[in-house]
Each structure stands twice: as C-alpha cells, then as structure tokens.
Amino acid sequence: MKKEYYINKNQQSNGDYEVHESSCRFLPSSENRIYLGSFYTCQEAVNEAKRLFPAQRNNINGCYYCSNACHTS
Ligand SMILES: [Zn+2]
C-alpha cells in the first residue's frame, strides 16, 4: 500500500530536511510541510524530494521515527 509523504520546510539542527509519512507523530504542521506524493517506500519519497529540491539534495533525509530505513544522518 502506498503512503503519503511530506518534507519539512524547516531544517533540523543538523541541517537536514526530513521526509515524513503522513501518519508520523513528528509530521510538521501543514504550513511547515510540502506534499511529495504517495509512494511505496521512503526511498522513493526521498528520491522525489531530491528531484524537486536539487539544491538541498545533500541535506534530505528520512525521519528517524517513521522512515528509519531512509534515515542516514
Ligand atoms: Zn517522521
């Protein structure tokens, strides 16, 4: 089943922009997030975020809690 993914508009303290599932308890509020689309895996969502925001691609990372498989830093 696909899940909806969002990216946080605000950077974490380490400079990362985190990608979250819509069900994550750390999902940013609606004014602080951008909808990425619905995907089967967090990796697809991260890839889409990097395509949409190429200038930030080195700072896009999966959320530790909802997208741990894509959390690298
Ligand atoms: Zn999350």
PDB file of the backbone (N, CA, C, O) and the ligand in Angstrom, with CONECT records:
HET     ZN  A 101       1
ATOM      1  N   MET A   1       0.837  -1.194   0.000  1.00  0.00           N
ATOM      2  CA  MET A   1       0.000   0.000   0.000  1.00  0.00           C
ATOM      3  C   MET A   1       0.874   1.247   0.000  1.00  0.00           C
ATOM      4  O   MET A   1       1.877   1.318   0.711  1.00  0.00           O
ATOM      5  N   LYS A   2       0.489   2.210  -0.792  1.00  0.00           N
ATOM      6  CA  LYS A   2       1.259   3.457  -0.820  1.00  0.00           C
ATOM      7  C   LYS A   2       0.957   4.300   0.412  1.00  0.00           C
ATOM      8  O   LYS A   2      -0.121   4.225   1.002  1.00  0.00           O
ATOM      9  N   LYS A   3       1.933   5.090   0.768  1.00  0.00           N
ATOM     10  CA  LYS A   3       1.762   6.040   1.867  1.00  0.00           C
ATOM     11  C   LYS A   3       2.052   7.441   1.340  1.00  0.00           C
ATOM     12  O   LYS A   3       2.806   7.632   0.386  1.00  0.00           O
ATOM     13  N   GLU A   4       1.426   8.410   1.998  1.00  0.00           N
ATOM     14  CA  GLU A   4       1.651   9.803   1.622  1.00  0.00           C
ATOM     15  C   GLU A   4       2.879  10.323   2.366  1.00  0.00           C
ATOM     16  O   GLU A   4       3.072  10.051   3.552  1.00  0.00           O
ATOM     17  N   TYR A   5       3.680  11.057   1.658  1.00  0.00           N
ATOM     18  CA  TYR A   5       4.909  11.582   2.265  1.00  0.00           C
ATOM     19  C   TYR A   5       4.979  13.101   2.131  1.00  0.00           C
ATOM     20  O   TYR A   5       4.491  13.698   1.171  1.00  0.00           O
ATOM     21  N   TYR A   6       5.607  13.691   3.139  1.00  0.00           N
ATOM     22  CA  TYR A   6       5.812  15.145   3.189  1.00  0.00           C
ATOM     23  C   TYR A   6       7.261  15.429   3.539  1.00  0.00           C
ATOM     24  O   TYR A   6       7.948  14.610   4.150  1.00  0.00           O
ATOM     25  N   ILE A   7       7.711  16.619   3.135  1.00  0.00           N
ATOM     26  CA  ILE A   7       9.032  17.067   3.592  1.00  0.00           C
ATOM     27  C   ILE A   7       8.871  18.308   4.448  1.00  0.00           C
ATOM     28  O   ILE A   7       8.048  19.179   4.167  1.00  0.00           O
ATOM     29  N   ASN A   8       9.667  18.368   5.490  1.00  0.00           N
ATOM     30  CA  ASN A   8       9.649  19.518   6.394  1.00  0.00           C
ATOM     31  C   ASN A   8      10.294  20.715   5.690  1.00  0.00           C
ATOM     32  O   ASN A   8      11.385  20.594   5.132  1.00  0.00           O
ATOM     33  N   LYS A   9       9.623  21.867   5.715  1.00  0.00           N
ATOM     34  CA  LYS A   9      10.200  23.080   5.120  1.00  0.00           C
ATOM     35  C   LYS A   9      11.353  23.616   5.953  1.00  0.00           C
ATOM     36  O   LYS A   9      12.197  24.363   5.458  1.00  0.00           O
ATOM     37  N   ASN A  10      11.380  23.229   7.218  1.00  0.00           N
ATOM     38  CA  ASN A  10      12.399  23.755   8.129  1.00  0.00           C
ATOM     39  C   ASN A  10      13.503  22.729   8.343  1.00  0.00           C
ATOM     40  O   ASN A  10      13.253  21.525   8.403  1.00  0.00           O
ATOM     41  N   GLN A  11      14.726  23.230   8.456  1.00  0.00           N
ATOM     42  CA  GLN A  11      15.860  22.332   8.670  1.00  0.00           C
ATOM     43  C   GLN A  11      15.924  21.876  10.124  1.00  0.00           C
ATOM     44  O   GLN A  11      15.564  22.608  11.046  1.00  0.00           O
ATOM     45  N   GLN A  12      16.394  20.647  10.296  1.00  0.00           N
ATOM     46  CA  GLN A  12      16.729  20.168  11.638  1.00  0.00           C
ATOM     47  C   GLN A  12      17.992  20.891  12.110  1.00  0.00           C
ATOM     48  O   GLN A  12      18.630  21.608  11.340  1.00  0.00           O
ATOM     49  N   SER A  13      18.339  20.698  13.367  1.00  0.00           N
ATOM     50  CA  SER A  13      19.532  21.375  13.899  1.00  0.00           C
ATOM     51  C   SER A  13      20.797  20.946  13.167  1.00  0.00           C
ATOM     52  O   SER A  13      21.779  21.688  13.143  1.00  0.00           O
ATOM     53  N   ASN A  14      20.783  19.750  12.568  1.00  0.00           N
ATOM     54  CA  ASN A  14      21.970  19.298  11.821  1.00  0.00           C
ATOM     55  C   ASN A  14      21.928  19.702  10.351  1.00  0.00           C
ATOM     56  O   ASN A  14      22.799  19.309   9.574  1.00  0.00           O
ATOM     57  N   GLY A  15      20.923  20.485   9.965  1.00  0.00           N
ATOM     58  CA  GLY A  15      20.844  20.972   8.589  1.00  0.00           C
ATOM     59  C   GLY A  15      19.992  20.125   7.668  1.00  0.00           C
ATOM     60  O   GLY A  15      19.789  20.488   6.509  1.00  0.00           O
ATOM     61  N   ASP A  16      19.484  18.993   8.164  1.00  0.00           N
ATOM     62  CA  ASP A  16      18.690  18.112   7.309  1.00  0.00           C
ATOM     63  C   ASP A  16      17.240  18.571   7.169  1.00  0.00           C
ATOM     64  O   ASP A  16      16.652  19.137   8.090  1.00  0.00           O
ATOM     65  N   TYR A  17      16.688  18.308   5.988  1.00  0.00           N
ATOM     66  CA  TYR A  17      15.246  18.429   5.763  1.00  0.00           C
ATOM     67  C   TYR A  17      14.682  17.011   5.818  1.00  0.00           C
ATOM     68  O   TYR A  17      15.051  16.172   4.996  1.00  0.00           O
ATOM     69  N   GLU A  18      13.811  16.734   6.756  1.00  0.00           N
ATOM     70  CA  GLU A  18      13.346  15.364   6.955  1.00  0.00           C
ATOM     71  C   GLU A  18      12.075  15.058   6.167  1.00  0.00           C
ATOM     72  O   GLU A  18      11.178  15.892   6.034  1.00  0.00           O
ATOM     73  N   VAL A  19      12.034  13.839   5.657  1.00  0.00           N
ATOM     74  CA  VAL A  19      10.863  13.325   4.948  1.00  0.00           C
ATOM     75  C   VAL A  19      10.051  12.471   5.936  1.00  0.00           C
ATOM     76  O   VAL A  19      10.599  11.611   6.624  1.00  0.00           O
ATOM     77  N   HIS A  20       8.733  12.726   5.991  1.00  0.00           N
ATOM     78  CA  HIS A  20       7.847  12.020   6.922  1.00  0.00           C
ATOM     79  C   HIS A  20       6.673  11.358   6.207  1.00  0.00           C
ATOM     80  O   HIS A  20       6.205  11.833   5.173  1.00  0.00           O
ATOM     81  N   GLU A  21       6.213  10.262   6.778  1.00  0.00           N
ATOM     82  CA  GLU A  21       4.913   9.702   6.397  1.00  0.00           C
ATOM     83  C   GLU A  21       3.814  10.568   6.991  1.00  0.00           C
ATOM     84  O   GLU A  21       4.020  11.250   7.995  1.00  0.00           O
ATOM     85  N   SER A  22       2.634  10.533   6.356  1.00  0.00           N
ATOM     86  CA  SER A  22       1.534  11.367   6.858  1.00  0.00           C
ATOM     87  C   SER A  22       1.092  10.959   8.258  1.00  0.00           C
ATOM     88  O   SER A  22       0.508  11.771   8.977  1.00  0.00           O
ATOM     89  N   SER A  23       1.358   9.718   8.658  1.00  0.00           N
ATOM     90  CA  SER A  23       0.921   9.246   9.974  1.00  0.00           C
ATOM     91  C   SER A  23       1.941   9.507  11.072  1.00  0.00           C
ATOM     92  O   SER A  23       1.683   9.190  12.233  1.00  0.00           O
ATOM     93  N   CYS A  24       3.087  10.074  10.735  1.00  0.00           N
ATOM     94  CA  CYS A  24       4.144  10.255  11.737  1.00  0.00           C
ATOM     95  C   CYS A  24       3.723  11.242  12.810  1.00  0.00           C
ATOM     96  O   CYS A  24       3.099  12.263  12.521  1.00  0.00           O
ATOM     97  N   ARG A  25       4.074  10.923  14.068  1.00  0.00           N
ATOM     98  CA  ARG A  25       3.711  11.859  15.131  1.00  0.00           C
ATOM     99  C   ARG A  25       4.590  13.096  15.124  1.00  0.00           C
ATOM    100  O   ARG A  25       4.308  14.066  15.827  1.00  0.00           O
ATOM    101  N   PHE A  26       5.661  13.068  14.329  1.00  0.00           N
ATOM    102  CA  PHE A  26       6.513  14.246  14.204  1.00  0.00           C
ATOM    103  C   PHE A  26       6.280  14.983  12.886  1.00  0.00           C
ATOM    104  O   PHE A  26       7.074  15.837  12.494  1.00  0.00           O
ATOM    105  N   LEU A  27       5.194  14.649  12.214  1.00  0.00           N
ATOM    106  CA  LEU A  27       4.852  15.352  10.976  1.00  0.00           C
ATOM    107  C   LEU A  27       4.702  16.845  11.275  1.00  0.00           C
ATOM    108  O   LEU A  27       3.989  17.224  12.204  1.00  0.00           O
ATOM    109  N   PRO A  28       5.373  17.692  10.488  1.00  0.00           N
ATOM    110  CA  PRO A  28       5.240  19.135  10.735  1.00  0.00           C
ATOM    111  C   PRO A  28       3.816  19.612  10.457  1.00  0.00           C
ATOM    112  O   PRO A  28       3.072  18.963   9.723  1.00  0.00           O
ATOM    113  N   SER A  29       3.446  20.734  11.037  1.00  0.00           N
ATOM    114  CA  SER A  29       2.126  21.298  10.790  1.00  0.00           C
ATOM    115  C   SER A  29       2.007  21.683   9.313  1.00  0.00           C
ATOM    116  O   SER A  29       3.012  21.821   8.614  1.00  0.00           O
ATOM    117  N   SER A  30       0.768  21.856   8.849  1.00  0.00           N
ATOM    118  CA  SER A  30       0.530  21.994   7.405  1.00  0.00           C
ATOM    119  C   SER A  30       1.303  23.160   6.802  1.00  0.00           C
ATOM    120  O   SER A  30       1.725  23.075   5.649  1.00  0.00           O
ATOM    121  N   GLU A  31       1.502  24.247   7.548  1.00  0.00           N
ATOM    122  CA  GLU A  31       2.226  25.383   6.967  1.00  0.00           C
ATOM    123  C   GLU A  31       3.737  25.148   6.929  1.00  0.00           C
ATOM    124  O   GLU A  31       4.475  25.913   6.308  1.00  0.00           O
ATOM    125  N   ASN A  32       4.189  24.086   7.595  1.00  0.00           N
ATOM    126  CA  ASN A  32       5.631  23.812   7.642  1.00  0.00           C
ATOM    127  C   ASN A  32       6.027  22.571   6.857  1.00  0.00           C
ATOM    128  O   ASN A  32       7.123  22.041   7.043  1.00  0.00           O
ATOM    129  N   ARG A  33       5.146  22.106   5.984  1.00  0.00           N
ATOM    130  CA  ARG A  33       5.494  20.907   5.227  1.00  0.00           C
ATOM    131  C   ARG A  33       5.057  21.058   3.771  1.00  0.00           C
ATOM    132  O   ARG A  33       4.186  21.864   3.445  1.00  0.00           O
ATOM    133  N   ILE A  34       5.684  20.263   2.908  1.00  0.00           N
ATOM    134  CA  ILE A  34       5.364  20.244   1.482  1.00  0.00           C
ATOM    135  C   ILE A  34       5.031  18.801   1.109  1.00  0.00           C
ATOM    136  O   ILE A  34       5.764  17.870   1.444  1.00  0.00           O
ATOM    137  N   TYR A  35       3.909  18.637   0.407  1.00  0.00           N
ATOM    138  CA  TYR A  35       3.481  17.305  -0.004  1.00  0.00           C
ATOM    139  C   TYR A  35       4.376  16.792  -1.135  1.00  0.00           C
ATOM    140  O   TYR A  35       4.608  17.491  -2.121  1.00  0.00           O
ATOM    141  N   LEU A  36       4.872  15.564  -0.981  1.00  0.00           N
ATOM    142  CA  LEU A  36       5.741  14.974  -2.006  1.00  0.00           C
ATOM    143  C   LEU A  36       4.978  14.039  -2.936  1.00  0.00           C
ATOM    144  O   LEU A  36       5.281  13.951  -4.126  1.00  0.00           O
ATOM    145  N   GLY A  37       3.980  13.339  -2.383  1.00  0.00           N
ATOM    146  CA  GLY A  37       3.236  12.381  -3.179  1.00  0.00           C
ATOM    147  C   GLY A  37       3.047  11.106  -2.386  1.00  0.00           C
ATOM    148  O   GLY A  37       3.406  11.035  -1.210  1.00  0.00           O
ATOM    149  N   SER A  38       2.477  10.087  -3.040  1.00  0.00           N
ATOM    150  CA  SER A  38       2.300   8.801  -2.359  1.00  0.00           C
ATOM    151  C   SER A  38       3.241   7.783  -2.992  1.00  0.00           C
ATOM    152  O   SER A  38       3.349   7.680  -4.214  1.00  0.00           O
ATOM    153  N   PHE A  39       3.918   7.035  -2.124  1.00  0.00           N
ATOM    154  CA  PHE A  39       4.974   6.120  -2.560  1.00  0.00           C
ATOM    155  C   PHE A  39       4.918   4.825  -1.760  1.00  0.00           C
ATOM    156  O   PHE A  39       4.359   4.775  -0.664  1.00  0.00           O
ATOM    157  N   TYR A  40       5.504   3.788  -2.328  1.00  0.00           N
ATOM    158  CA  TYR A  40       5.569   2.501  -1.626  1.00  0.00           C
ATOM    159  C   TYR A  40       6.670   2.477  -0.575  1.00  0.00           C
ATOM    160  O   TYR A  40       6.552   1.790   0.439  1.00  0.00           O
ATOM    161  N   THR A  41       7.731   3.222  -0.816  1.00  0.00           N
ATOM    162  CA  THR A  41       8.861   3.196   0.122  1.00  0.00           C
ATOM    163  C   THR A  41       9.325   4.619   0.414  1.00  0.00           C
ATOM    164  O   THR A  41       9.108   5.542  -0.371  1.00  0.00           O
ATOM    165  N   CYS A  42       9.972   4.765   1.572  1.00  0.00           N
ATOM    166  CA  CYS A  42      10.524   6.079   1.911  1.00  0.00           C
ATOM    167  C   CYS A  42      11.616   6.464   0.929  1.00  0.00           C
ATOM    168  O   CYS A  42      11.824   7.649   0.666  1.00  0.00           O
ATOM    169  N   GLN A  43      12.326   5.465   0.376  1.00  0.00           N
ATOM    170  CA  GLN A  43      13.392   5.798  -0.566  1.00  0.00           C
ATOM    171  C   GLN A  43      12.847   6.501  -1.805  1.00  0.00           C
ATOM    172  O   GLN A  43      13.463   7.432  -2.324  1.00  0.00           O
ATOM    173  N   GLU A  44      11.680   6.043  -2.276  1.00  0.00           N
ATOM    174  CA  GLU A  44      11.058   6.722  -3.415  1.00  0.00           C
ATOM    175  C   GLU A  44      10.705   8.157  -3.052  1.00  0.00           C
ATOM    176  O   GLU A  44      10.886   9.071  -3.856  1.00  0.00           O
ATOM    177  N   ALA A  45      10.197   8.349  -1.831  1.00  0.00           N
ATOM    178  CA  ALA A  45       9.822   9.692  -1.388  1.00  0.00           C
ATOM    179  C   ALA A  45      11.048  10.593  -1.279  1.00  0.00           C
ATOM    180  O   ALA A  45      11.009  11.759  -1.673  1.00  0.00           O
ATOM    181  N   VAL A  46      12.138  10.042  -0.739  1.00  0.00           N
ATOM    182  CA  VAL A  46      13.375  10.819  -0.622  1.00  0.00           C
ATOM    183  C   VAL A  46      13.897  11.173  -2.016  1.00  0.00           C
ATOM    184  O   VAL A  46      14.356  12.292  -2.247  1.00  0.00           O
ATOM    185  N   ASN A  47      13.826  10.218  -2.940  1.00  0.00           N
ATOM    186  CA  ASN A  47      14.288  10.488  -4.302  1.00  0.00           C
ATOM    187  C   ASN A  47      13.474  11.595  -4.962  1.00  0.00           C
ATOM    188  O   ASN A  47      14.018  12.451  -5.661  1.00  0.00           O
ATOM    189  N   GLU A  48      12.154  11.565  -4.730  1.00  0.00           N
ATOM    190  CA  GLU A  48      11.299  12.611  -5.293  1.00  0.00           C
ATOM    191  C   GLU A  48      11.639  13.959  -4.680  1.00  0.00           C
ATOM    192  O   GLU A  48      11.697  14.965  -5.387  1.00  0.00           O
ATOM    193  N   ALA A  49      11.864  13.990  -3.379  1.00  0.00           N
ATOM    194  CA  ALA A  49      12.234  15.244  -2.722  1.00  0.00           C
ATOM    195  C   ALA A  49      13.530  15.799  -3.304  1.00  0.00           C
ATOM    196  O   ALA A  49      13.662  17.006  -3.503  1.00  0.00           O
ATOM    197  N   LYS A  50      14.481  14.914  -3.574  1.00  0.00           N
ATOM    198  CA  LYS A  50      15.761  15.362  -4.134  1.00  0.00           C
ATOM    199  C   LYS A  50      15.591  15.874  -5.559  1.00  0.00           C
ATOM    200  O   LYS A  50      16.304  16.777  -5.998  1.00  0.00           O
ATOM    201  N   ARG A  51      14.630  15.281  -6.279  1.00  0.00           N
ATOM    202  CA  ARG A  51      14.352  15.743  -7.641  1.00  0.00           C
ATOM    203  C   ARG A  51      13.712  17.135  -7.596  1.00  0.00           C
ATOM    204  O   ARG A  51      14.027  18.001  -8.412  1.00  0.00           O
ATOM    205  N   LEU A  52      12.801  17.336  -6.621  1.00  0.00           N
ATOM    206  CA  LEU A  52      12.093  18.609  -6.517  1.00  0.00           C
ATOM    207  C   LEU A  52      12.984  19.717  -5.963  1.00  0.00           C
ATOM    208  O   LEU A  52      12.840  20.885  -6.325  1.00  0.00           O
ATOM    209  N   PHE A  53      13.901  19.337  -5.085  1.00  0.00           N
ATOM    210  CA  PHE A  53      14.737  20.335  -4.406  1.00  0.00           C
ATOM    211  C   PHE A  53      16.216  19.981  -4.584  1.00  0.00           C
ATOM    212  O   PHE A  53      16.896  19.616  -3.625  1.00  0.00           O
ATOM    213  N   PRO A  54      16.706  20.095  -5.824  1.00  0.00           N
ATOM    214  CA  PRO A  54      18.078  19.650  -6.092  1.00  0.00           C
ATOM    215  C   PRO A  54      19.138  20.420  -5.290  1.00  0.00           C
ATOM    216  O   PRO A  54      20.198  19.876  -4.980  1.00  0.00           O
ATOM    217  N   ALA A  55      18.853  21.677  -4.958  1.00  0.00           N
ATOM    218  CA  ALA A  55      19.845  22.450  -4.205  1.00  0.00           C
ATOM    219  C   ALA A  55      20.019  21.909  -2.787  1.00  0.00           C
ATOM    220  O   ALA A  55      21.059  22.112  -2.161  1.00  0.00           O
ATOM    221  N   GLN A  56      18.994  21.221  -2.288  1.00  0.00           N
ATOM    222  CA  GLN A  56      19.043  20.687  -0.925  1.00  0.00           C
ATOM    223  C   GLN A  56      19.320  19.182  -0.895  1.00  0.00           C
ATOM    224  O   GLN A  56      19.235  18.562   0.165  1.00  0.00           O
ATOM    225  N   ARG A  57      19.646  18.594  -2.036  1.00  0.00           N
ATOM    226  CA  ARG A  57      19.633  17.131  -2.110  1.00  0.00           C
ATOM    227  C   ARG A  57      20.570  16.467  -1.101  1.00  0.00           C
ATOM    228  O   ARG A  57      20.291  15.366  -0.625  1.00  0.00           O
ATOM    229  N   ASN A  58      21.660  17.122  -0.780  1.00  0.00           N
ATOM    230  CA  ASN A  58      22.589  16.517   0.178  1.00  0.00           C
ATOM    231  C   ASN A  58      22.108  16.616   1.620  1.00  0.00           C
ATOM    232  O   ASN A  58      22.697  16.019   2.521  1.00  0.00           O
ATOM    233  N   ASN A  59      21.030  17.376   1.834  1.00  0.00           N
ATOM    234  CA  ASN A  59      20.510  17.548   3.195  1.00  0.00           C
ATOM    235  C   ASN A  59      19.123  16.937   3.359  1.00  0.00           C
ATOM    236  O   ASN A  59      18.450  17.221   4.350  1.00  0.00           O
ATOM    237  N   ILE A  60      18.677  16.114   2.426  1.00  0.00           N
ATOM    238  CA  ILE A  60      17.351  15.490   2.529  1.00  0.00           C
ATOM    239  C   ILE A  60      17.527  14.083   3.088  1.00  0.00           C
ATOM    240  O   ILE A  60      18.345  13.297   2.611  1.00  0.00           O
ATOM    241  N   ASN A  61      16.722  13.791   4.124  1.00  0.00           N
ATOM    242  CA  ASN A  61      16.945  12.568   4.888  1.00  0.00           C
ATOM    243  C   ASN A  61      15.595  12.060   5.394  1.00  0.00           C
ATOM    244  O   ASN A  61      14.667  12.840   5.608  1.00  0.00           O
ATOM    245  N   GLY A  62      15.501  10.755   5.581  1.00  0.00           N
ATOM    246  CA  GLY A  62      14.283  10.185   6.143  1.00  0.00           C
ATOM    247  C   GLY A  62      14.193  10.434   7.635  1.00  0.00           C
ATOM    248  O   GLY A  62      15.211  10.513   8.323  1.00  0.00           O
ATOM    249  N   CYS A  63      12.965  10.560   8.135  1.00  0.00           N
ATOM    250  CA  CYS A  63      12.742  10.732   9.574  1.00  0.00           C
ATOM    251  C   CYS A  63      13.190   9.473  10.330  1.00  0.00           C
ATOM    252  O   CYS A  63      12.951   8.350   9.886  1.00  0.00           O
ATOM    253  N   TYR A  64      13.832   9.680  11.458  1.00  0.00           N
ATOM    254  CA  TYR A  64      14.300   8.548  12.269  1.00  0.00           C
ATOM    255  C   TYR A  64      13.138   7.652  12.705  1.00  0.00           C
ATOM    256  O   TYR A  64      13.294   6.435  12.797  1.00  0.00           O
ATOM    257  N   TYR A  65      11.978   8.251  12.973  1.00  0.00           N
ATOM    258  CA  TYR A  65      10.856   7.511  13.562  1.00  0.00           C
ATOM    259  C   TYR A  65       9.988   6.810  12.516  1.00  0.00           C
ATOM    260  O   TYR A  65       9.698   5.622  12.652  1.00  0.00           O
ATOM    261  N   CYS A  66       9.573   7.530  11.481  1.00  0.00           N
ATOM    262  CA  CYS A  66       8.636   6.921  10.526  1.00  0.00           C
ATOM    263  C   CYS A  66       9.335   6.358   9.303  1.00  0.00           C
ATOM    264  O   CYS A  66       8.773   5.500   8.623  1.00  0.00           O
ATOM    265  N   SER A  67      10.533   6.809   9.003  1.00  0.00           N
ATOM    266  CA  SER A  67      11.225   6.404   7.776  1.00  0.00           C
ATOM    267  C   SER A  67      12.647   6.006   8.115  1.00  0.00           C
ATOM    268  O   SER A  67      13.605   6.448   7.480  1.00  0.00           O
ATOM    269  N   ASN A  68      12.764   5.161   9.129  1.00  0.00           N
ATOM    270  CA  ASN A  68      14.086   4.807   9.664  1.00  0.00           C
ATOM    271  C   ASN A  68      14.991   4.185   8.610  1.00  0.00           C
ATOM    272  O   ASN A  68      16.206   4.381   8.640  1.00  0.00           O
ATOM    273  N   ALA A  69      14.401   3.426   7.667  1.00  0.00           N
ATOM    274  CA  ALA A  69      15.212   2.793   6.617  1.00  0.00           C
ATOM    275  C   ALA A  69      15.912   3.827   5.758  1.00  0.00           C
ATOM    276  O   ALA A  69      16.916   3.527   5.111  1.00  0.00           O
ATOM    277  N   CYS A  70      15.383   5.049   5.750  1.00  0.00           N
ATOM    278  CA  CYS A  70      15.947   6.131   4.936  1.00  0.00           C
ATOM    279  C   CYS A  70      16.651   7.164   5.786  1.00  0.00           C
ATOM    280  O   CYS A  70      17.064   8.211   5.286  1.00  0.00           O
ATOM    281  N   HIS A  71      16.789   6.879   7.060  1.00  0.00           N
ATOM    282  CA  HIS A  71      17.457   7.821   7.957  1.00  0.00           C
ATOM    283  C   HIS A  71      18.951   7.523   7.952  1.00  0.00           C
ATOM    284  O   HIS A  71      19.380   6.454   8.386  1.00  0.00           O
ATOM    285  N   THR A  72      19.742   8.476   7.459  1.00  0.00           N
ATOM    286  CA  THR A  72      21.172   8.220   7.328  1.00  0.00           C
ATOM    287  C   THR A  72      22.015   9.165   8.156  1.00  0.00           C
ATOM    288  O   THR A  72      23.195   8.895   8.382  1.00  0.00           O
ATOM    289  N   SER A  73      21.437  10.274   8.617  1.00  0.00           N
ATOM    290  CA  SER A  73      22.254  11.204   9.399  1.00  0.00           C
ATOM    291  C   SER A  73      21.427  11.931  10.433  1.00  0.00           C
ATOM    292  O   SER A  73      21.957  12.753  11.181  1.00  0.00           O
TER     293      SER A  73
HETATM  294 ZN    ZN A 101       8.505  11.042  10.708  1.00  0.00          ZN2+
END
